[in-house]
Amino acid sequence: MATKEKTFIGHSKRVRANQGAAAPLRNVAKAPADAVKTLRTFKAPKFDQTVNVVVHLGIDPKAADQTLRGATSFPKGVGKTAKVICFCQSDKVAAAKSAGAIEAGGDDLVSKIEGGWMDFDVAVASPDMMRVVSKLGKVLGPKGLMPSPKAGTVTPDIATAVKEFAAGKVEYRNDDGGNVHCVIGKMSFSDADLLENLEHFISLIQKAKPATSKGTYIRKCVISASMSPGVQVAV
């Protein structure tokens, strides 16, 4: 029986055109600069798309000594800010808000979140507040919002942390499949800026290789825009 050609019924002309353009690229890994340029060749929607990168790593996500988690400020930023809250003592509330926190406090902030308020992107805490924040483990944990020393969100210098995350500092962590996703900018960025951010991320992941990880470490790296096909990056 003849094999039917794959079609994209119900998709827009833009999606069909992009899927067709991406077909020859599926098994081709391009140099970082060429991968960024290739993103420009796809038909774009009217809004400024976010550019994402994902790497598939040769790690065991279930092994505690092979997990990756951290935070980084990209050299060219990522084109967006974040809503940051801060768990701190009452004498540091003013400093946290001055640094950019939309909310700051201790038990009062915990109660607000327990009541269902979740209108924030990042939670920062001073070390002495973690005994209070621990009450929110079941609420913040599943959403990846629990403050953590590894991510730089538990620190004595809360003002600096709040300022950096509010300005677009990005957290990253591997998922259960061994993949690490991260935003590296916007399509309105220049090719040079996107390339610098992409190379920064790849270098960051390479340096974070767990000592116990064996075999090929970075198995695949792909960049894409919000509504574009992915382009493989040669690493």
HELIX and SHEET records of a PDB file:
HELIX    1   1 LYS A   13  ALA A   22  1                                  10    
HELIX    2   2 ALA A   23  LEU A   25  5                                   3    
HELIX    3   3 PRO A   32  LEU A   39  1                                   8    
HELIX    4   4 ALA A   64  GLN A   66  5                                   3    
HELIX    5   5 SER A   90  LYS A   92  5                                   3    
HELIX    6   6 VAL A   93  ALA A   99  1                                   7    
HELIX    7   7 ASP A  107  GLU A  114  1                                   8    
HELIX    8   8 PRO A  127  MET A  129  5                                   3    
HELIX    9   9 MET A  130  VAL A  133  1                                   4    
HELIX   10  10 SER A  134  LEU A  136  5                                   3    
HELIX   11  11 GLY A  137  LEU A  140  1                                   4    
HELIX   12  12 GLY A  141  LYS A  143  5                                   3    
HELIX   13  13 ILE A  158  ALA A  166  1                                   9    
HELIX   14  14 ASP A  191  LYS A  207  1                                  17    
SHEET    1   A 5 ALA A  29  LYS A  30  0                                        
SHEET    2   A 5 VAL A 231  VAL A 233  1                                        
SHEET    3   A 5 ILE A 218  ALA A 225 -1                                        
SHEET    4   A 5 THR A  50  LEU A  57 -1                                        
SHEET    5   A 5 ASN A 179  LYS A 186 -1                                        
SHEET    1   B 2 ARG A  69  THR A  72  0                                        
SHEET    2   B 2 VAL A 170  ARG A 173 -1                                        
SHEET    1   C 3 GLU A 103  GLY A 105  0                                        
SHEET    2   C 3 VAL A  84  PHE A  87  1                                        
SHEET    3   C 3 VAL A 122  ALA A 125  1                                        
END                                                                             
